[in-house]
Amino acid sequence: MQDEPMRRVVLIGATGFFGRRLADRLATIPKIALVVTSRDEARARHAAEAILVSHASASVISLAFERDDPESLERLRALSPWLVIDASGPFQSADYRLARAVLNMGAHWIDLADARDYLLEFEATLDGFARSRGLVARAGASSTPALSDAVVASLTRGWRRIDTVDIAITPGGAGDVGEAVIGAILSYAGSPVAIFSEGQPGATYGWGSVRRSRIDGLGVRYLSPVETADADLLPARVAITSRVAFYAGLESRVEQFGLLCLAKLRQIGVAGDLRRLAPLLRSARKLTSVTASDRGGMTVDCAGVDSDGRQICAQWKLIAEQGAGPNVPILPALALVRALLKGEVASGAGPAVGILPLDAIEAEMLPPSLRTSRSSSVNDHGSSLFAEACGADAYRALPRPLRAFHDNDGVPVWAGKADIDVSRNLLARCVRFAFGFPPAGRDVPITVSVDRRAGQETWTRNFAGQRFTSRLTHESGNVVSERFGPFKILLAIKALDERIEMPVIGWRLGPIALPRALAPKSDTREFVDERCRFRFDVAIGLPLIGQLAHYRGWLEPKILPARGFQDGEVAAVRL
């Protein structure tokens, strides 16, 4: 029996930030004859020579390649490649001409793209072409969407429902970053980026806000929303009821908040295309990286309902040490190459999601510099925050729509209409502005999202785009606290005559109790109308100022697609 033939793999961008790392790992895979390319012939040759120094038995040659040059394409065609991998980036302005040309040569295609538009149109553009030739073309074989998708699939296997997915990447700040990577970030900083929020597609501004996060092993990092295809791909593949969020954070706070400022300037129209600043910012990192570490990481947090109907939160965490973080984006590509060699990937084109199990990607990690862990917590006792505050018997006596809103396994996104009345008092207007309360209106569309985590509930009310958020915690007995920024309002929860009432009984500024006489006045009721809809009536006022806002209306649970990583079924369910 003859030995299997060598498979020629051409790596485009082999001298780039990620390409050189991928080239070094590809050279260790048996039965691969590697061709490393660069636009500069000398750089390509030096890259090949360096690989051979480390891996003397590897089969490696070099090739000068320019993606838009017809002569380069002919040289590539003459090599008769089995597979072409594009690690050159950035892909924010890339098209599919090279991928199509490679498929036309009879070769498979893999790339490390993370650009949303490129990924979302990849299947529609190339799938039929690839299938007709029995070839594989997979885009995004990188941290996103391939790795993030595999993690979500692994964490939520068997769950009845996925409510939220929060993904974060935060690299160490000590290492070098390629100019192409910085350029890709700047291409969308301050521009609208797609998100999935409140059970539907939406938009925010790339790098236009920050949130503080403490990550075990990394300490405090500041994170900002970034452009990825996950907000589109994950809800399309699985039934995510409420939110998909993707954040990135730079270890250097100077870099993080400097990028925030640039994003804000572009957002308001003061700054134009920021990509021209890429060389300057890369040079500036020589100063900002001095106090930074070589530790970075990635986290994926999922929340939902498990197979037993219990509220569950699960986290996967990757910690990269010793400057190993830049190796993470190449791991899915390596796993995909091995799967191709084994004939385990069906022909066709599309994003690299749903085809790689997490353990295959993790198998490419080189410990101890890369290590992963996972954890989960389950609400075993089953009582919701409001059930504990009302008392079990009183809570069970409430109408089903009220319990459906407050149950741990209840639908997290509700929508309806509201009427809003407000005071025209100047002081009242200032207070409403500070807390984000909505303006007056009739039949205003409202969405309420409830995020339940570890005994806390975060409520986000969206009145036609005007949002305000509060966090509720069960204190003791029938007392629930509702936090608005630094203020904590204490509410007495009462289940009476098929309704819930929530009078204010105190308030605090941080740990300091404030005078009861100056506490906000709230007349809050929840009940059910004749159409079995959840109704709310909330009147908020302050002593000496008077009424701030009075909003009332109805809510119904959103119609939800059935969850299914395994069976792919789609259905509609309503409480």
VENVENPE-V288017 format. One record per residue. N is the residue number from 1. RES is the residue in one letter. PHI is phi in whole degrees, -180 to 180 (999 if undefined). NEAR is the number of other ideal C-beta (glycine too) atoms within 12 Angstrom. D_FIRST is the distance of its C-alpha to the first C-alpha in Angstrom with 2 decimals. Layout:
# VENVENPE-V288017
n: {N N}
res: {RES RES}
phi: {PHI PHI}
near: {NEAR NEAR}
d_first: {D_FIRST D_FIRST}
This chain:
# VENVENPE-V288017
n: {1 2 3 4 5 6 7 8 9 10 11 12 13 14 15 16 17 18 19 20 21 22 23 24 25 26 27 28 29 30 31 32 33 34 35 36 37 38 39 40 41 42 43 44 45 46 47 48 49 50 51 52 53 54 55 56 57 58 59 60 61 62 63 64 65 66 67 68 69 70 71 72 73 74 75 76 77 78 79 80 81 82 83 84 85 86 87 88 89 90 91 92 93 94 95 96 97 98 99 100 101 102 103 104 105 106 107 108 109 110 111 112 113 114 115 116 117 118 119 120 121 122 123 124 125 126 127 128 129 130 131 132 133 134 135 136 137 138 139 140 141 142 143 144 145 146 147 148 149 150 151 152 153 154 155 156 157 158 159 160 161 162 163 164 165 166 167 168 169 170 171 172 173 174 175 176 177 178 179 180 181 182 183 184 185 186 187 188 189 190 191 192 193 194 195 196 197 198 199 200 201 202 203 204 205 206 207 208 209 210 211 212 213 214 215 216 217 218 219 220 221 222 223 224 225 226 227 228 229 230 231 232 233 234 235 236 237 238 239 240 241 242 243 244 245 246 247 248 249 250 251 252 253 254 255 256 257 258 259 260 261 262 263 264 265 266 267 268 269 270 271 272 273 274 275 276 277 278 279 280 281 282 283 284 285 286 287 288 289 290 291 292 293 294 295 296 297 298 299 300 301 302 303 304 305 306 307 308 309 310 311 312 313 314 315 316 317 318 319 320 321 322 323 324 325 326 327 328 329 330 331 332 333 334 335 336 337 338 339 340 341 342 343 344 345 346 347 348 349 350 351 352 353 354 355 356 357 358 359 360 361 362 363 364 365 366 367 368 369 370 371 372 373 374 375 376 377 378 379 380 381 382 383 384 385 386 387 388 389 390 391 392 393 394 395 396 397 398 399 400 401 402 403 404 405 406 407 408 409 410 411 412 413 414 415 416 417 418 419 420 421 422 423 424 425 426 427 428 429 430 431 432 433 434 435 436 437 438 439 440 441 442 443 444 445 446 447 448 449 450 451 452 453 454 455 456 457 458 459 460 461 462 463 464 465 466 467 468 469 470 471 472 473 474 475 476 477 478 479 480 481 482 483 484 485 486 487 488 489 490 491 492 493 494 495 496 497 498 499 500 501 502 503 504 505 506 507 508 509 510 511 512 513 514 515 516 517 518 519 520 521 522 523 524 525 526 527 528 529 530 531 532 533 534 535 536 537 538 539 540 541 542 543 544 545 546 547 548 549 550 551 552 553 554 555 556 557 558 559 560 561 562 563 564 565 566 567 568 569 570 571 572 573 574 575}
res: {M Q D E P M R R V V L I G A T G F F G R R L A D R L A T I P K I A L V V T S R D E A R A R H A A E A I L V S H A S A S V I S L A F E R D D P E S L E R L R A L S P W L V I D A S G P F Q S A D Y R L A R A V L N M G A H W I D L A D A R D Y L L E F E A T L D G F A R S R G L V A R A G A S S T P A L S D A V V A S L T R G W R R I D T V D I A I T P G G A G D V G E A V I G A I L S Y A G S P V A I F S E G Q P G A T Y G W G S V R R S R I D G L G V R Y L S P V E T A D A D L L P A R V A I T S R V A F Y A G L E S R V E Q F G L L C L A K L R Q I G V A G D L R R L A P L L R S A R K L T S V T A S D R G G M T V D C A G V D S D G R Q I C A Q W K L I A E Q G A G P N V P I L P A L A L V R A L L K G E V A S G A G P A V G I L P L D A I E A E M L P P S L R T S R S S S V N D H G S S L F A E A C G A D A Y R A L P R P L R A F H D N D G V P V W A G K A D I D V S R N L L A R C V R F A F G F P P A G R D V P I T V S V D R R A G Q E T W T R N F A G Q R F T S R L T H E S G N V V S E R F G P F K I L L A I K A L D E R I E M P V I G W R L G P I A L P R A L A P K S D T R E F V D E R C R F R F D V A I G L P L I G Q L A H Y R G W L E P K I L P A R G F Q D G E V A A V R L}
phi: {999 -75 -65 -64 -70 -69 -102 -83 -116 -102 -108 -85 79 -71 -102 -82 -60 -92 -60 -69 -72 -65 -61 -63 -77 -62 -64 -91 -84 -62 70 -113 -101 -90 -119 -100 -124 -156 -66 -101 -59 -64 -65 -62 -65 -64 -63 -63 -64 -65 -64 -67 -64 -82 -133 -62 -87 -72 -103 -139 -132 -117 -152 -77 -144 -122 -61 -100 -99 -58 -66 -63 -63 -67 -63 -65 -61 -65 -78 51 -68 -85 -146 -120 -115 -105 -116 -79 53 -72 -104 -62 -119 -79 -117 -108 -63 -68 -60 -65 -64 -65 -61 -66 -77 91 -110 -72 -137 -136 -138 -106 -65 -124 -75 -59 -62 -60 -69 -71 -99 -62 -64 -62 -80 -121 -61 -60 -62 -68 -63 -64 -106 66 -115 -109 -136 -127 -105 78 -79 -149 -57 -135 -94 -63 -69 -60 -64 -63 -66 -59 -60 -70 -65 -105 -59 89 -67 -75 -156 -109 -95 -136 -132 -123 -118 -140 -126 -140 -78 -67 -98 -83 -80 -76 -129 -66 -62 -65 -65 -63 -62 -64 -63 -68 -64 -121 -60 83 -104 -63 -126 -73 -136 -121 -145 57 77 -155 -62 -151 -151 -143 -104 -59 59 -92 -153 -135 -135 -89 -139 -104 -115 -56 98 -124 81 -82 -128 -103 -121 -133 -69 -131 -83 -145 -89 -61 -64 -96 -75 -65 -63 -73 -93 -136 -85 -96 -83 -125 -150 -125 -129 -126 -123 -136 -141 -95 -61 -72 -71 -62 -66 -61 -79 -65 -66 -59 -63 -62 -62 -65 -64 -71 -60 -92 89 -78 -107 -95 -64 -87 -62 -66 -85 -56 -60 -65 -68 -65 -66 -64 -65 -62 -90 -70 -83 -59 -96 -88 -108 -104 -110 -141 -173 -144 -129 -131 -115 -124 -136 177 -125 -82 -65 -96 81 -97 -66 -140 -125 -136 -133 -114 -134 -117 -116 -111 -120 57 70 -84 -53 -64 -79 -64 -61 -91 -63 -62 -63 -62 -63 -70 -60 -63 -65 -63 -61 -87 71 -98 -114 -71 -66 130 -125 167 -61 -81 -123 75 -123 -120 -71 -59 -65 -69 -73 -64 -64 -84 -75 -108 -71 -91 -69 -122 -146 -124 -151 -142 -149 -153 -138 -125 -82 -77 -78 81 -78 -81 -56 -74 -64 -67 -73 -77 95 -59 -66 -64 -67 -65 -79 -71 -60 -54 -59 -68 -66 -62 -71 -98 -62 -59 -99 -73 -60 -83 -126 -124 -139 -176 -133 -143 -105 -127 -117 -137 -81 -88 -55 -60 -64 -62 -62 -65 -66 -61 -63 -64 -94 81 -65 -77 -78 -67 179 -123 52 -77 -61 -133 -126 -118 -111 -117 -107 -102 -143 47 80 -117 -128 -107 -103 -116 -101 -117 -98 52 98 -93 -107 -143 -125 -141 -121 -107 -139 -77 -87 -169 55 -99 -96 -122 -98 -124 -98 -117 59 -81 -94 -120 -101 -96 -117 -94 -90 -127 -98 -136 50 65 -146 -118 -119 -137 -70 -78 -120 172 -157 -141 -111 63 -87 -90 -73 -102 -57 -59 -64 -100 -69 -59 -101 -136 -113 -118 -134 -123 -156 -122 -91 -66 -97 60 -99 -66 -117 -134 -143 -126 -118 -123 -145 -132 -57 75 -106 95 -68 -91 -158 -136 -125 -148 172 -134 -139 -133 -66 -68 -72 -121 -74 -70 -75 -173 -66 -87 -100 68 -70 -127 -141 -126 -129 -140 -68}
near: {3 4 7 13 13 22 29 31 46 47 50 44 43 45 37 37 32 44 41 33 35 47 46 32 35 42 36 24 34 19 24 36 26 43 41 45 44 32 22 20 20 14 25 36 23 21 37 35 22 22 35 22 15 18 22 12 15 29 25 37 29 30 39 27 38 23 30 15 17 15 15 25 28 15 24 33 23 15 28 21 37 30 44 47 52 45 44 36 36 32 41 31 17 32 20 31 18 37 39 25 29 39 36 24 27 23 36 40 50 50 48 49 48 45 36 37 26 35 42 29 24 40 30 19 26 37 28 18 26 34 18 16 23 18 33 40 47 47 49 46 51 51 45 45 47 47 48 51 46 44 44 41 37 28 36 41 26 23 37 26 35 42 44 41 47 40 45 40 41 43 43 38 33 27 29 24 37 29 24 31 38 31 29 39 42 37 36 39 43 36 32 21 39 33 37 38 34 36 33 26 22 27 22 30 29 36 41 30 27 28 23 18 28 17 30 17 23 32 21 18 36 31 36 41 40 45 42 46 44 48 37 33 37 42 35 27 33 38 36 44 42 42 39 44 39 44 42 42 41 40 36 31 24 22 37 34 20 29 42 29 24 36 35 25 24 28 26 14 10 13 21 18 19 31 29 16 27 27 17 19 31 25 16 21 32 18 17 24 26 14 15 31 26 23 29 42 41 47 41 44 39 44 43 44 35 30 17 16 19 28 39 35 34 36 34 34 30 43 32 39 27 21 24 30 40 36 37 42 45 42 43 48 48 44 36 44 42 31 30 36 25 15 14 17 31 20 25 29 38 38 46 48 38 29 34 39 24 32 17 30 40 28 20 35 30 22 17 12 23 32 23 33 21 24 18 27 20 23 30 14 14 20 25 34 38 39 33 29 34 34 20 18 10 24 31 20 19 33 26 20 33 39 30 28 41 39 31 40 34 37 36 41 36 42 31 31 25 35 25 33 27 29 25 17 18 12 19 28 21 16 28 33 18 17 28 22 37 31 25 24 24 16 16 28 26 36 35 42 37 43 32 39 28 22 25 26 37 30 36 30 38 29 34 22 19 27 24 31 26 33 28 34 27 28 25 13 16 28 27 39 31 40 26 29 18 16 27 30 36 32 38 26 39 26 31 22 15 23 26 39 30 36 26 34 27 27 29 26 18 12 8 12 16 22 13 16 13 19 26 40 27 31 23 32 27 38 27 26 22 10 12 20 26 37 32 36 27 40 28 38 29 31 19 16 23 22 30 39 43 30 41 30 34 31 39 28 33 29 20 33 23 23 34 24 31 16 12 15 14 17 14 13 18 16 26}
d_first: {0.00 3.77 6.62 9.08 11.89 15.21 17.86 21.25 24.05 27.61 30.33 33.82 36.61 34.58 37.81 39.77 40.94 37.96 35.51 35.44 34.70 31.88 30.40 30.44 28.59 25.98 25.12 23.99 21.35 17.80 15.91 19.38 20.93 24.55 27.45 30.86 33.89 37.63 40.56 41.43 39.05 40.20 39.63 36.08 35.40 37.07 35.03 31.73 33.13 34.28 30.89 29.33 32.12 31.18 27.40 26.61 22.82 23.08 22.43 25.88 28.05 31.40 33.01 36.64 36.93 39.99 39.37 42.26 41.65 40.28 38.98 37.02 35.41 34.46 32.89 30.94 29.86 28.73 26.22 24.42 24.15 21.96 24.72 28.30 30.29 34.07 35.84 38.78 41.50 44.16 43.39 47.00 47.59 44.06 43.13 39.92 39.69 36.93 34.83 35.37 34.51 31.19 30.34 31.43 28.87 26.11 25.65 26.23 29.41 30.64 34.07 36.34 39.43 42.27 44.84 46.19 46.86 43.52 41.64 43.84 43.42 39.71 38.58 41.32 40.60 36.81 35.46 35.80 34.42 31.27 30.72 31.13 28.18 25.97 26.36 27.56 30.74 32.26 35.46 37.06 34.08 36.60 39.37 40.87 40.03 36.51 37.46 40.95 39.77 37.15 39.89 42.37 39.94 39.22 42.89 44.26 41.77 43.90 47.14 49.64 50.69 50.06 53.33 52.64 49.77 50.71 48.16 49.07 47.41 49.38 47.84 49.29 51.72 51.09 48.00 47.89 47.39 46.21 48.82 46.65 46.65 50.44 50.84 48.92 51.25 54.33 53.34 54.34 56.70 59.96 58.55 58.06 54.70 53.60 53.84 53.78 56.98 59.33 56.83 56.60 55.41 57.72 57.98 59.05 59.18 56.26 57.27 60.76 61.42 60.52 60.21 60.18 57.34 56.89 53.27 52.70 51.23 52.41 56.07 57.96 56.27 57.79 55.70 56.15 54.73 51.99 50.26 46.99 45.51 45.45 48.95 47.68 44.14 44.81 47.80 45.90 43.02 45.14 48.78 50.44 54.13 55.86 54.21 51.14 52.07 50.07 51.75 51.06 53.13 53.58 54.43 57.27 60.20 61.59 58.48 58.40 62.06 62.11 59.42 61.50 64.50 62.61 61.32 64.90 66.23 63.74 64.44 68.15 67.59 68.74 65.36 63.05 59.43 58.57 55.37 57.43 58.15 54.52 54.92 58.18 56.85 53.83 56.27 58.51 55.71 56.24 59.46 58.51 55.39 57.43 58.36 55.14 52.32 48.55 48.22 47.36 46.02 45.33 46.83 46.39 49.22 49.26 52.16 52.59 52.82 50.32 49.24 52.46 54.72 55.48 55.93 52.99 52.14 48.74 47.65 44.42 44.97 42.90 44.45 43.18 44.56 44.44 44.13 40.81 42.17 40.71 37.19 37.80 37.62 34.07 32.62 32.08 30.30 27.84 27.30 26.89 24.23 22.13 22.85 21.81 18.44 17.94 19.30 22.41 25.06 26.49 27.41 31.00 33.38 35.82 36.81 34.23 35.98 34.94 31.20 30.85 32.03 34.19 32.09 29.12 31.59 33.25 29.95 30.00 33.42 33.89 36.57 39.33 40.33 39.23 40.09 40.88 43.16 44.56 47.81 49.72 53.22 54.49 58.06 58.34 62.04 61.82 65.22 65.47 67.71 70.44 70.15 70.91 73.81 75.33 74.87 72.64 75.34 76.78 73.35 72.36 75.62 74.75 73.70 70.01 69.65 71.00 68.64 65.72 66.47 66.81 64.23 61.26 58.87 61.02 59.92 60.08 61.23 64.46 66.22 69.69 72.94 75.69 79.27 80.14 83.65 84.36 87.44 88.57 89.93 88.75 87.84 85.93 84.01 83.06 81.84 79.81 78.18 77.34 75.61 73.98 76.01 75.91 78.78 80.98 79.72 79.64 76.59 74.36 70.64 69.52 66.19 66.06 62.83 62.74 60.18 60.29 59.06 60.02 63.46 64.29 64.46 64.43 66.22 65.85 68.40 67.81 70.94 69.88 68.02 70.52 68.74 70.05 68.23 69.44 67.92 69.23 69.19 70.82 73.39 75.17 76.94 77.36 77.04 74.23 74.10 73.11 72.28 73.01 72.10 74.25 76.48 75.92 77.89 78.56 78.67 80.01 77.79 79.86 78.74 81.93 82.63 79.14 78.85 77.86 80.30 79.56 82.74 82.57 83.91 83.19 81.27 79.94 79.05 76.16 77.51 81.14 83.02 85.12 88.52 88.33 91.14 88.98 85.87 84.36 85.70 83.16 83.76 80.27 79.66 76.65 77.28 76.17 77.84 78.62 75.26 73.45 72.41 72.25 75.36 76.29 79.63 79.74 82.88 82.73 85.75 87.17 90.68 92.92 90.46 90.21 87.43 84.23 82.27 82.33 79.23 78.71 76.37 73.60 69.85 67.15 63.55 61.07 58.83 55.41 51.90 50.11 47.53 43.87 40.74 39.01 40.51 41.79 44.95 48.08 51.52 55.03 57.05 60.63 62.72}
